[in-house]
Amino acid sequence: MPANEYYDSTGVPAQSGPKLSAALRAEFNAIEAGFGKMPSLAGNNGKILEVNFGGDGFNTVPPGHLLELEDIEIITNKNAADGYCGKIGHKLALKNLLGNVTSTLGNANTAARTYTMQDRNGTLLTSADTALLAPIASPALTGAPTVPTPADTVTGNEVINGHWMRSVFSTDNTYYVKINDNYAIQVGTISTPLVNTQYLWTFTIPFTSTPNLIMAGFGLNGGASLSRASITTISATQIGGATGVANGKIHFIVFGPIAAS
């Protein structure tokens, strides 16, 4: 009889040999030990057998749990240096080198989902890591965050950066900020012409009455120095100066009522 892991015949009794009771009992004991590697029949009806971790016996698997990974250790391609992978209930279990489950991955999905792992090494983010990120609503940013520079003509909810401010207010233009539905502040830059003629600039949004001049800054543009008195015209729709001032720039801020919206 060929040798196997359950029972290996010792050759007793030999053909036509003496039948020694002690030798026969030893042979029956070896046969009994082989059967001992099998689970008992009582209480295991309907169950399936699987080889245990030690490879020296069988375990029973309840019905419907044929491939329960907590009872199976995959030998092929395992990495002993990083522990082993198994399953507990409906969670993926990660064991350490001592065979203890130290981490589990669960699934709370109620619908079918597909997860694709990227082909690169890395560290998974946890809730503690994401808690350090700025929230989408009312983020408190630090450092020097940047935003794209919008077009000079934007009138929506775009974020204005320093580059935009320096570019639009170095040329003739006006921009307004609504304080509420009834009042607005307009800021802008206008250039006096190269000839001594009257210059006017139309507000971006008209006021319902003449606005108040809050501040005016004056500078040279290769010509004469300007004074506050250079602004001689402020109306509901325009701001400007009279003749006699050439080749200068005026930076202004005005405040006034606007039509309710």
C-alpha positions as CSV (number, residue, x, y, z in Angstrom):
1,M,0.0,0.0,0.0
2,P,1.5,3.4,-0.9
3,A,2.3,5.8,1.9
4,N,0.0,8.8,2.5
5,E,-0.6,11.4,5.2
6,Y,-3.5,9.5,6.8
7,Y,-2.3,5.9,7.1
8,D,1.0,4.3,6.1
9,S,1.0,0.5,6.2
10,T,3.9,-1.0,8.2
11,G,3.5,-4.4,6.5
12,V,1.9,-6.1,9.5
13,P,0.8,-8.8,9.2
14,A,3.2,-10.1,6.6
15,Q,1.9,-12.6,4.1
16,S,2.0,-16.1,5.7
17,G,3.7,-14.5,8.7
18,P,2.9,-14.9,12.4
19,K,-0.1,-12.9,13.6
20,L,1.2,-11.1,16.7
21,S,-1.5,-9.3,18.6
22,A,0.7,-6.4,19.6
23,A,1.7,-5.7,16.0
24,L,-1.9,-5.9,14.9
25,R,-3.1,-3.5,17.6
26,A,-0.4,-1.0,16.6
27,E,-1.5,-1.2,13.0
28,F,-5.1,-0.6,14.0
29,N,-4.0,2.3,16.1
30,A,-2.3,3.9,13.1
31,I,-5.5,3.4,11.1
32,E,-7.5,5.0,13.9
33,A,-5.1,8.0,14.0
34,G,-5.6,8.5,10.3
35,F,-9.3,8.6,10.7
36,G,-8.7,11.0,13.6
37,K,-7.6,13.6,11.2
38,M,-11.1,13.7,9.8
39,P,-13.8,15.8,11.6
40,S,-16.5,13.8,13.5
41,L,-19.7,13.1,11.6
42,A,-22.0,14.1,14.5
43,G,-23.0,17.8,14.2
44,N,-21.3,18.3,10.9
45,N,-24.0,17.2,8.5
46,G,-24.1,19.3,5.3
47,K,-20.7,20.9,5.9
48,I,-17.7,20.9,3.6
49,L,-14.1,20.0,4.5
50,E,-11.0,22.1,3.9
51,V,-7.4,21.6,4.9
52,N,-6.4,23.5,8.0
53,F,-3.5,26.0,8.2
54,G,-1.1,23.5,9.5
55,G,-1.8,21.1,6.6
56,D,-2.2,18.2,8.9
57,G,-5.9,17.9,9.1
58,F,-9.3,19.1,8.0
59,N,-11.7,21.8,9.2
60,T,-15.4,22.0,8.5
61,V,-17.0,24.9,6.5
62,P,-20.6,25.8,7.2
63,P,-23.0,25.6,4.2
64,G,-22.7,28.8,2.0
65,H,-19.2,29.5,3.2
66,L,-17.1,27.4,0.9
67,L,-14.6,30.2,0.3
68,E,-14.4,31.9,3.7
69,L,-10.9,33.3,3.7
70,E,-10.6,33.4,7.4
71,D,-10.1,29.7,7.4
72,I,-7.8,29.6,4.3
73,E,-4.3,30.9,4.0
74,I,-3.1,31.4,0.4
75,I,0.4,30.0,0.2
76,T,1.2,31.0,-3.4
77,N,2.8,34.5,-3.8
78,K,2.3,35.5,-0.2
79,N,4.7,37.9,1.3
80,A,5.6,36.8,4.9
81,A,7.4,40.1,5.6
82,D,4.1,42.0,5.3
83,G,1.7,39.6,7.0
84,Y,-1.2,37.8,5.4
85,C,-4.7,38.6,4.1
86,G,-7.9,37.0,5.1
87,K,-11.6,37.7,5.7
88,I,-13.8,38.1,8.8
89,G,-17.5,38.1,8.1
90,H,-17.8,40.7,5.3
91,K,-14.6,42.5,6.1
92,L,-11.2,42.1,4.5
93,A,-8.7,41.2,7.3
94,L,-5.0,42.0,7.4
95,K,-2.9,39.8,9.7
96,N,0.5,40.6,11.1
97,L,3.4,38.2,11.2
98,L,2.1,36.5,14.3
99,G,-1.2,35.7,12.5
100,N,-3.2,38.3,14.5
101,V,-5.7,40.4,12.7
102,T,-4.6,44.0,13.2
103,S,-6.6,45.8,10.5
104,T,-9.9,45.3,8.6
105,L,-11.5,46.9,5.6
106,G,-15.3,47.0,5.6
107,N,-17.9,47.8,3.0
108,A,-21.1,49.8,3.8
109,N,-22.3,50.1,0.2
110,T,-25.9,49.2,-0.4
111,A,-25.5,49.2,-4.2
112,A,-22.9,47.7,-6.5
113,R,-19.6,49.7,-6.6
114,T,-16.3,49.3,-8.4
115,Y,-13.0,50.5,-6.9
116,T,-9.9,50.7,-9.1
117,M,-6.5,50.9,-7.3
118,Q,-4.0,53.2,-9.0
119,D,-0.8,51.6,-10.2
120,R,1.5,53.3,-7.8
121,N,2.8,53.1,-4.3
122,G,1.4,55.5,-1.7
123,T,-0.2,56.0,1.7
124,L,-4.0,56.0,2.1
125,L,-5.6,59.1,3.5
126,T,-7.6,58.8,6.7
127,S,-10.3,61.1,8.1
128,A,-7.6,62.6,10.3
129,D,-5.6,63.6,7.1
130,T,-8.6,65.1,5.3
131,A,-9.6,67.0,8.5
132,L,-6.4,69.1,7.9
133,L,-7.6,70.2,4.4
134,A,-9.5,73.5,4.0
135,P,-13.3,73.0,3.8
136,I,-15.1,73.8,0.5
137,A,-17.5,76.1,2.4
138,S,-15.7,79.2,3.9
139,P,-12.1,77.9,3.7
140,A,-9.5,79.6,5.9
141,L,-6.5,79.4,3.6
142,T,-3.0,80.0,4.7
143,G,0.3,80.8,2.8
144,A,0.0,82.4,-0.6
145,P,-2.9,80.8,-2.4
146,T,-3.4,81.8,-6.1
147,V,-6.4,82.0,-8.4
148,P,-6.6,82.4,-12.2
149,T,-6.7,86.0,-13.4
150,P,-10.1,86.8,-14.8
151,A,-10.8,88.9,-17.9
152,D,-11.0,92.7,-17.4
153,T,-14.7,92.6,-18.4
154,V,-15.9,90.2,-15.7
155,T,-19.1,91.2,-13.8
156,G,-19.9,87.9,-12.0
157,N,-18.6,86.1,-8.9
158,E,-15.1,85.7,-10.1
159,V,-12.2,86.0,-7.6
160,I,-10.1,89.0,-8.2
161,N,-6.3,88.7,-7.7
162,G,-3.5,91.2,-7.4
163,H,-2.5,90.9,-11.0
164,W,-6.0,91.8,-12.1
165,M,-6.1,94.9,-9.8
166,R,-2.7,96.2,-11.1
167,S,-3.7,95.7,-14.7
168,V,-7.1,97.2,-14.8
169,F,-6.4,100.2,-12.7
170,S,-3.3,101.2,-14.7
171,T,-5.6,101.9,-17.7
172,D,-8.8,103.9,-18.1
173,N,-11.6,101.9,-16.6
174,T,-14.2,102.0,-13.8
175,Y,-15.5,99.2,-11.6
176,Y,-18.3,99.2,-9.1
177,V,-19.1,97.3,-5.9
178,K,-22.7,97.2,-4.8
179,I,-23.0,97.9,-1.0
180,N,-26.7,96.8,-1.2
181,D,-29.5,97.0,-3.6
182,N,-29.6,100.8,-3.4
183,Y,-26.0,102.0,-3.1
184,A,-22.7,101.3,-4.8
185,I,-19.0,102.4,-4.8
186,Q,-17.2,102.9,-8.0
187,V,-13.4,103.0,-8.4
188,G,-11.5,103.7,-11.5
189,T,-8.7,105.4,-13.4
190,I,-9.0,108.0,-16.2
191,S,-6.4,109.7,-18.2
192,T,-6.5,113.3,-19.3
193,P,-6.0,113.8,-23.0
194,L,-2.8,114.9,-24.5
195,V,-4.4,118.2,-25.6
196,N,-6.1,120.7,-23.3
197,T,-9.7,119.7,-23.9
198,Q,-12.4,118.5,-21.6
199,Y,-12.2,114.8,-20.6
200,L,-15.1,112.7,-19.3
201,W,-15.4,109.1,-18.3
202,T,-18.7,107.2,-18.1
203,F,-19.4,105.2,-14.9
204,T,-19.7,101.4,-15.3
205,I,-23.2,101.6,-13.6
206,P,-25.1,104.9,-13.5
207,F,-26.1,106.5,-10.2
208,T,-29.6,107.9,-9.6
209,S,-28.1,111.2,-8.4
210,T,-24.7,112.8,-8.3
211,P,-22.4,110.5,-6.2
212,N,-20.0,111.7,-3.5
213,L,-16.3,111.9,-4.2
214,I,-14.7,109.9,-1.5
215,M,-11.1,110.0,-2.6
216,A,-9.1,111.1,-5.6
217,G,-5.4,110.3,-6.3
218,F,-3.5,112.2,-8.9
219,G,-0.3,111.4,-10.7
220,L,1.9,112.4,-13.7
221,N,1.6,110.7,-17.0
222,G,4.5,112.5,-18.6
223,G,2.7,115.8,-18.2
224,A,1.7,118.3,-15.6
225,S,1.0,117.5,-12.0
226,L,-2.7,117.3,-11.2
227,S,-4.6,118.5,-8.2
228,R,-7.9,117.5,-6.6
229,A,-9.5,120.5,-8.3
230,S,-8.8,118.8,-11.6
231,I,-12.0,116.8,-11.2
232,T,-14.6,119.4,-12.1
233,T,-17.4,117.2,-13.4
234,I,-19.2,114.6,-11.4
235,S,-22.7,113.6,-12.5
236,A,-24.9,110.6,-12.2
237,T,-23.3,109.1,-15.3
238,Q,-19.8,110.6,-15.7
239,I,-16.8,111.9,-14.0
240,G,-14.1,114.1,-15.5
241,G,-12.3,117.5,-15.6
242,A,-12.3,120.7,-17.5
243,T,-9.9,122.0,-20.1
244,G,-6.5,123.1,-19.2
245,V,-5.1,119.8,-17.8
246,A,-3.2,117.6,-20.2
247,N,-1.5,114.2,-20.0
248,G,-2.3,113.1,-16.5
249,K,-4.1,110.3,-14.6
250,I,-6.8,110.4,-12.0
251,H,-7.6,107.5,-9.6
252,F,-11.0,108.0,-7.9
253,I,-13.5,106.5,-5.6
254,V,-17.1,107.7,-5.5
255,F,-20.1,106.6,-3.5
256,G,-23.8,107.1,-4.4
257,P,-27.3,105.7,-4.9
258,I,-28.2,103.4,-7.7
259,A,-31.4,102.0,-9.0
260,A,-32.8,99.2,-6.9
261,S,-32.4,95.7,-8.4
